[in-house]
């Protein structure tokens, strides 16, 4: 894991001078809250948390340092007072996930130029769901894609969601960010393949594992950079003095095997957008 490698590069070796208490909560907010309280009770020196876990950790303690990764808008969500001056015990790196939505739509349209109807799979419980809808609708009009929003709240909704896509004659698919969707990635990829939907995702491992395309933040880079925050805090720095940083590296991944299975020829302009 890039985070552990980043710590090793800074002299922190598990079992020698640092101990990790690991907790995995999946998409469960209740479990995240339980585990966050558990870690606070153990009086750890710093909590490193991703997405839902970061909110739970911030709620569980106002004193223990918390370093996050994977938060789209930490200011709007109330985690920090501002990016430059977090102001409390929480800091970290945002993921710019929602900001990249328009680019995902543009790339998907370029890869499947004949598509005009795109299904948008999302969970309306996301804090920024309304903003995501607005961004999709605005960009869809600009690139010639008519979005159809398919909402899911739990894994039991997925089969019905893809049936709706088929009935609506969807020709492509975009998956919005949400923990409920993130932990069900293999199932979503399988359903997209079953319904022969060219799909664009946020995370590279989705494309590497059979999805058509992904475009998003280079999370390995974020995790390595998060290690520097943990290192600084362990050496005495305060989270309030460590500005929240934005991602600087982004990656486009295209699975050409999946493209072939779907009968798609990816245009050279998509394969080499900078050329």
C-alpha positions as CSV (number, residue, x, y, z in Angstrom):
1,X,0.0,0.0,0.0
2,X,1.3,3.4,-1.0
3,X,0.5,4.8,2.5
4,X,2.7,2.3,4.3
5,X,5.4,2.7,1.7
6,X,5.3,6.5,2.3
7,X,5.7,5.9,6.0
8,X,8.6,3.5,5.5
9,X,10.3,6.1,3.4
10,X,10.1,8.5,6.3
11,X,11.5,6.0,8.8
12,X,8.4,4.5,10.3
13,X,8.6,0.7,10.2
14,X,5.7,-1.4,11.5
15,X,6.7,-3.6,14.4
16,X,9.8,-1.5,15.1
17,X,8.8,2.0,15.9
18,X,5.1,2.2,14.9
19,X,2.1,0.0,15.6
20,X,-1.1,0.0,13.4
21,X,-4.6,-0.6,14.7
22,X,-6.6,-1.4,11.5
23,X,-10.3,-1.2,11.2
24,X,-12.4,-1.8,8.0
25,X,-16.0,-0.5,8.0
26,X,-17.0,-1.0,4.4
27,X,-19.9,1.2,3.5
28,X,-21.5,1.0,7.0
29,X,-21.7,4.4,8.8
30,X,-22.7,2.6,12.0
31,X,-19.6,0.4,11.9
32,X,-17.4,3.4,11.0
33,X,-18.7,5.2,14.1
34,X,-18.1,2.1,16.3
35,X,-14.6,1.7,15.0
36,X,-13.8,5.4,15.3
37,X,-14.9,5.4,19.0
38,X,-12.8,2.2,19.5
39,X,-9.7,3.9,18.2
40,X,-10.3,7.0,20.3
41,X,-10.7,4.8,23.3
42,X,-7.3,3.3,22.6
43,X,-5.8,6.8,22.6
44,X,-3.9,6.3,19.3
45,X,-1.5,9.1,18.3
46,X,-3.2,9.8,15.0
47,X,-6.1,8.4,13.0
48,X,-5.8,7.9,9.3
49,X,-9.2,7.5,7.7
50,X,-10.7,7.3,4.2
51,X,-14.1,8.7,3.1
52,X,-16.9,7.6,5.5
53,X,-14.3,6.8,8.2
54,X,-13.0,10.4,8.2
55,X,-16.4,11.8,9.1
56,X,-16.8,9.2,11.8
57,X,-13.4,9.9,13.2
58,X,-13.9,13.7,13.2
59,X,-17.2,13.2,15.0
60,X,-15.7,10.9,17.6
61,X,-12.9,13.2,18.7
62,X,-12.1,16.9,18.8
63,X,-8.6,16.3,20.2
64,X,-6.9,13.3,18.5
65,X,-5.3,14.2,15.1
66,X,-7.2,12.9,12.1
67,X,-5.7,12.7,8.6
68,X,-8.1,12.0,5.8
69,X,-8.1,11.0,2.1
70,X,-11.0,10.7,-0.2
71,X,-13.1,13.6,0.8
72,X,-14.5,15.6,-2.2
73,X,-15.2,18.9,-0.4
74,X,-13.9,18.9,3.2
75,X,-15.0,22.5,3.7
76,X,-18.6,22.1,2.5
77,X,-18.9,18.9,4.5
78,X,-17.8,20.6,7.7
79,X,-14.6,18.7,8.3
80,X,-12.4,21.8,8.2
81,X,-12.9,25.5,8.4
82,X,-10.9,26.2,5.2
83,X,-8.4,24.4,3.0
84,X,-5.6,26.8,4.0
85,X,-6.4,26.9,7.7
86,X,-8.2,23.7,8.8
87,X,-8.6,25.1,12.2
88,X,-9.1,22.0,14.3
89,X,-7.8,18.4,14.7
90,X,-8.5,17.3,11.1
91,X,-6.6,17.7,7.9
92,X,-5.6,15.7,4.9
93,X,-6.1,15.5,1.1
94,X,-9.2,16.0,-0.9
95,X,-9.9,13.8,-4.0
96,X,-11.6,16.2,-6.5
97,X,-13.9,13.3,-7.4
98,X,-17.0,15.4,-8.3
99,X,-14.9,18.1,-10.0
100,X,-13.9,15.5,-12.6
101,X,-17.4,14.4,-13.5
102,X,-17.6,16.7,-16.6
103,X,-14.4,15.3,-17.9
104,X,-15.6,11.7,-17.4
105,X,-18.7,12.4,-19.4
106,X,-16.6,14.0,-22.2
107,X,-14.2,11.1,-22.3
108,X,-17.1,8.6,-22.4
109,X,-18.7,10.4,-25.2
110,X,-15.5,10.5,-27.1
111,X,-15.0,6.7,-26.6
112,X,-18.6,5.9,-27.6
113,X,-19.4,8.8,-30.0
114,X,-22.6,7.2,-31.2
115,X,-24.1,7.2,-27.7
116,X,-26.9,9.7,-26.9
117,X,-28.4,8.2,-23.8
118,X,-26.3,7.6,-20.7
119,X,-27.5,6.0,-17.4
120,X,-26.2,7.7,-14.2
121,X,-26.0,5.2,-11.3
122,X,-25.8,7.0,-7.9
123,X,-26.9,7.0,-4.3
124,X,-29.1,10.1,-3.5
125,X,-27.9,10.0,0.1
126,X,-24.5,11.4,-1.0
127,X,-24.0,14.8,0.6
128,X,-23.3,16.4,-2.8
129,X,-25.7,14.4,-4.9
130,X,-27.6,17.5,-6.1
131,X,-24.4,19.1,-7.3
132,X,-23.4,15.9,-9.1
133,X,-26.8,15.8,-10.9
134,X,-26.5,19.4,-12.0
135,X,-22.9,18.9,-13.3
136,X,-24.0,15.8,-15.3
137,X,-27.0,17.6,-16.8
138,X,-25.0,20.6,-17.8
139,X,-22.2,18.7,-19.3
140,X,-24.5,16.2,-20.9
141,X,-26.2,19.0,-22.8
142,X,-22.8,20.3,-24.0
143,X,-21.6,16.9,-25.3
144,X,-24.8,15.5,-26.6
145,X,-25.6,13.0,-23.9
146,X,-29.1,12.7,-22.3
147,X,-28.7,11.5,-18.7
148,X,-31.1,9.1,-17.0
149,X,-30.6,9.0,-13.2
150,X,-30.9,5.6,-11.7
151,X,-30.8,5.7,-7.9
152,X,-29.7,2.9,-5.5
153,X,-29.4,2.9,-1.8
154,X,-28.3,-0.7,-1.1
155,X,-26.9,-3.7,-2.9
156,X,-30.4,-5.2,-3.3
157,X,-31.3,-2.4,-5.6
158,X,-28.6,-3.1,-8.3
159,X,-30.3,-5.8,-10.3
160,X,-33.4,-3.6,-10.7
161,X,-31.3,-0.6,-11.5
162,X,-29.7,-2.3,-14.5
163,X,-33.0,-3.6,-15.7
164,X,-34.2,0.0,-15.7
165,X,-31.2,1.0,-17.7
166,X,-32.0,-1.6,-20.4
167,X,-35.7,-0.6,-20.5
168,X,-34.6,3.0,-20.9
169,X,-32.3,2.0,-23.9
170,X,-29.2,3.3,-22.1
171,X,-26.2,3.2,-24.4
172,X,-23.5,4.0,-21.8
173,X,-23.1,4.2,-18.0
174,X,-21.5,6.6,-15.5
175,X,-21.1,5.5,-11.9
176,X,-21.1,8.3,-9.3
177,X,-19.1,8.1,-6.1
178,X,-20.6,6.7,-2.9
179,X,-19.4,4.1,-0.4
180,X,-22.4,1.9,-1.2
181,X,-21.3,1.7,-4.8
182,X,-17.5,1.6,-4.1
183,X,-17.7,-1.6,-2.0
184,X,-19.8,-3.3,-4.7
185,X,-17.5,-2.6,-7.6
186,X,-17.1,-6.2,-8.8
187,X,-20.8,-6.7,-9.0
188,X,-21.4,-3.4,-10.8
189,X,-18.7,-4.3,-13.4
190,X,-20.3,-7.7,-13.9
191,X,-23.8,-6.2,-14.4
192,X,-22.4,-3.6,-16.8
193,X,-20.8,-6.4,-18.8
194,X,-24.0,-8.5,-18.7
195,X,-26.0,-5.6,-20.1
196,X,-23.3,-4.7,-22.5
197,X,-23.0,-1.1,-21.3
198,X,-19.8,0.8,-21.9
199,X,-19.1,2.3,-18.5
200,X,-16.9,5.1,-17.1
201,X,-15.8,4.8,-13.5
202,X,-13.8,6.9,-11.0
203,X,-11.3,4.4,-9.8
204,X,-8.6,2.7,-11.8
205,X,-9.0,-0.8,-10.3
206,X,-12.5,-0.9,-11.7
207,X,-11.1,-0.6,-15.3
208,X,-8.2,-2.9,-14.5
209,X,-10.7,-5.5,-13.3
210,X,-12.9,-5.5,-16.4
211,X,-14.6,-2.1,-16.5
212,X,-14.3,-0.2,-19.7
213,X,-12.8,3.1,-18.5
214,X,-11.8,5.1,-15.4
215,X,-10.7,8.6,-15.0
216,X,-9.9,10.1,-11.6
217,X,-7.4,11.0,-8.9
218,X,-4.2,9.0,-8.6
219,X,-5.0,7.6,-5.2
220,X,-1.6,6.0,-4.8
221,X,-0.1,9.4,-4.9
222,X,-2.7,10.7,-2.4
223,X,-1.8,7.9,0.0
224,X,1.9,8.6,-0.3
225,X,1.3,12.2,0.4
226,X,-1.0,11.4,3.4
227,X,1.9,9.5,4.9
228,X,3.9,12.8,5.1
229,X,1.0,14.3,7.1
230,X,1.0,11.5,9.6
231,X,4.8,11.7,9.8
232,X,4.7,15.4,10.6
233,X,2.0,14.9,13.2
234,X,3.9,12.1,14.9
235,X,6.9,14.5,15.0
236,X,4.9,17.2,16.7
237,X,3.0,19.2,14.0
238,X,-0.6,20.2,14.6
239,X,-3.4,19.4,12.1
240,X,-4.6,22.9,12.3
241,X,-1.3,24.1,10.9
242,X,-1.3,21.6,7.9
243,X,-3.3,23.0,5.0
244,X,-5.6,20.6,3.2
245,X,-4.0,19.7,-0.2
246,X,-5.7,19.0,-3.5
247,X,-4.7,16.1,-5.9
248,X,-2.1,16.9,-8.5
249,X,-2.1,13.7,-10.5
250,X,-4.9,12.2,-12.5
251,X,-5.1,9.0,-14.5
252,X,-7.1,7.7,-17.4
253,X,-7.3,3.9,-17.7
254,X,-8.9,2.1,-20.6
255,X,-9.4,-1.7,-20.7
256,X,-8.9,-2.5,-24.4
257,X,-10.0,-6.2,-23.8
258,X,-13.4,-4.9,-22.5
259,X,-13.6,-2.5,-25.4
260,X,-13.1,-5.3,-27.9
261,X,-15.8,-7.5,-26.1
262,X,-18.2,-4.6,-26.5
263,X,-17.4,-4.1,-30.1
264,X,-15.8,-0.7,-29.5
265,X,-12.8,0.9,-31.2
266,X,-11.4,3.5,-28.9
267,X,-10.4,6.6,-31.0
268,X,-6.7,7.6,-31.0
269,X,-7.7,11.0,-29.5
270,X,-8.9,9.2,-26.3
271,X,-6.0,6.8,-26.2
272,X,-3.5,9.6,-26.4
273,X,-5.4,12.8,-25.4
274,X,-2.2,14.8,-25.1
275,X,-0.9,13.9,-28.5
